[in-house]
Amino acid sequence: RVLVTGGAGFIGANLVRALHRSGREVVVLDDLSSGRLDYLAGLSAKVIEGSVIDTATVRRAVRGCEAIVHLAAQSGVAPSVAHPERDFEVNVKGVHTVLDAARRASIPRMVFASSGAVLASARPPLHEGLVPSPLAPYGASKAYGEAALQAFSGAFGFVGVSLRFSNVYGPLCAHKRSVVASFVRRALRRETLILYGNGRQTRDFLYVDDVTTAI
């Protein structure tokens, strides 16, 4: 049994489908602030509506699970700059609440959805040996999540893996603010595509099935 926090969101719903196809039992914890229940239509996943900052709800959700995939987050750099307090509450307090619940329930494995924003000011090519260098509260909160997962893994003996996602796209991403989703929406409406800066910047793009396979 696998708990997927944020399992009704874009990446989460794709992951739940992949886990379902592989024969795993899935529990979804989602506050539905951006996720949608219809993304999980036709699946037998148990859905718990609630927040990752609610200690009692998280402890109930982890009960009987053998692994956790922690995707739930306040996502995006711009929202974290506009509302850093919300970013801290969900991304820092939330990851601690999930880790502590995992510790108490003796869950042996956890995958944490981090972000390339942890290395926002680093010069490419990026690699795991670089010192974290975030430029916004969002990147800082993800750096905390990575460090906390490593610390809990060392102190309490479970396996923790952080994966730094970057510009994920694919089915169910239509509501996202990311560049691929934005370009496709505007193209379908025959609107001009908007480029920021000088247009020479580069990004890494990940198809969601590759992300779910990695997880």
N, C-alpha and C positions, 0 to 999 in steps of 0.2 A: 504494500500500500504506500502510495506516494502523495504527500501533501504539496500542492502547487499554490502558493500565495500569488494573488493577481491572476488566477487561472481563467478568469472570464475576459481578460484583455487580449490584445493582439497576439503577442508571443505566447501568452499563457494558454489561450484556446487552441492554438496550433500545437503546443506541447501536449495538452490534454488529449488531443486526437491521436498524436503519435504514441503516447503511453497506452491509450486505449487499444490501439491496433496491436501493440506488443503484448497485450494480455494483462497489463497491470491494473490494479484497482487504484482509483484516483479520488482524492478529496481536494476540493477547491475552496479556498478562502479568498473572498473578494468583497470589497465594500461597494462595488458597482459604481464608483465615481467616474470611471472611464470605461470599465468593462461592461459587457452586455450578456445577459443570460441566453439570448438567441444564438450567440456564438457557440454555445455548447449543446445546441439542439441535436437530439438523437443519440446523445452519449449517456452512459449510466453513471457518470461521476456524481458523487455526493457534493452538494454545494452548500457552504456555510456563508451566509451574508454577514460580514463584519470586518472590522479594521485590524490591521496588524499591530496597532498600538493598544488594542484592548487585550490586556493580559489574560483574562478569563476566557475570552473567545479563542485566542491563539492556543492556549493550553488544551482546550476542548478539541480544537482542530487537529492537533498533533497526536492525539490519543490513538494508539494502535498503528501508527505509521512507521515505516522502516527507512524512509528518506524524505527530505524536504528540498523543494526547488523554490527559492525565495525570489520571486519576480516583482512582487508588489512594491511600488515606489511612487513618489511624486517625481515624475520624469521631466526632463528638459532643463536646459541651462537658463533660458529666459524666465520661466516661472520661478526658478530658485532665486534669481536676482530680485524679482518683483516681490516675492514672499519668502524670504530666507527662513522665517520662523516655521512656516508650513513644511518646508524642505527638511529642516532639522527634526521636526516632530515625526514625520512619516519615515524618513530615510535613516535617521540615526536611532531614534527611540524605537522605531519599528523593527530594525534589524536586531537590536538588543533583545527586544521582547521575544522574537522568534528564536534567537540563539539560546536564550534562557529557558524557553519552553522545550527546546531540543535537548538541552542538558538535563532538565528534570525528567524527561521521558526516556532518556538514554537512547536517543535516535542516532544511529551510527554514521549517517551520511547526509551531507547538505551541499547543494550547489547554490551559489550566490550570483545574481545578475549584477555585475558591475558595469563599468562604462569606460570608453576611451577618454571621457572627460577627466579621468584621474590623471592623464598625461597631457592635459590641454596645452601647456606651454612648452612641451618637449619638441625637439626637432626630429622629424622623421628620418630614417625608419624607426618606428616604435618597437620596443621589445620589453619583456617582463623584467629585465634587469635595471630599467630606468627608475630613478627615484620619483615618486608621485609629485606632480606639479600642477594641481588644479588651479583654474582661474575663476571659478564660480562656486557658490555654495553647493550646487549639485555635484560637481566633481569631488569636493571635499567630503560630502556625505558618503559617496561611494568609496572613497579612500578609507573612511572610517569603517565601512562595512567589511572591506577586505581585511583590514587590520584586526577587527573584532573576530571575524571568522577564523583567522589564523591563530589568534590568542586562545579562543575557546577550543579549537582543535588541539592545540598543544596542552592546554590545562585539563581538558576533560576527555581526551582520547578518541574523538570521532574524526572522520575524514571530511575535510571541508575544501571545496574548490571554488575559486572565483573566476568568472568568465567575463572579459571586458567586451561587451557588445558595441557595435558601431554602425549606426544607420541601417537598421534592420528593415526590410520591406517584404511584401508578399501578401497573400490572401488575408483579409480582415484588417488591413492597415489603412483603410480609406479615411478613417477619422483622425489619423495621426497628423502632426504638424511637420513631420520630417520631409526632406526635400523630394524624395521619390514620390511619396503620396501627394505632396503639393503639386509637383509637376504633372502627374497623371490627371489629378482633378482639373487643373487649369487647361490641360490639353484637350480633355473631353469636352470642356465648355468652350473650346476655341479661344481661350484667353491667352494673353502674353505670359510667358514664363518669366518669373522674377529672379534675377541674380543679384546677390549682395556683394559688396566690395568690387574688386576689379575683374572678377570672373575667372581668375587663374587659380583659385584655391582648389585643392583636391580633397576627396573624402573616400573612406573605405565603405563599401556597401555589402551587406550580408543578406542573403536570401533566408527567409525564416526557416525553411526545412533544414538548412545547414546548421542553424542555431539549435533547433530541436534535436538533431542528430548528435551534436556536440554535447548537449546536456545529457 
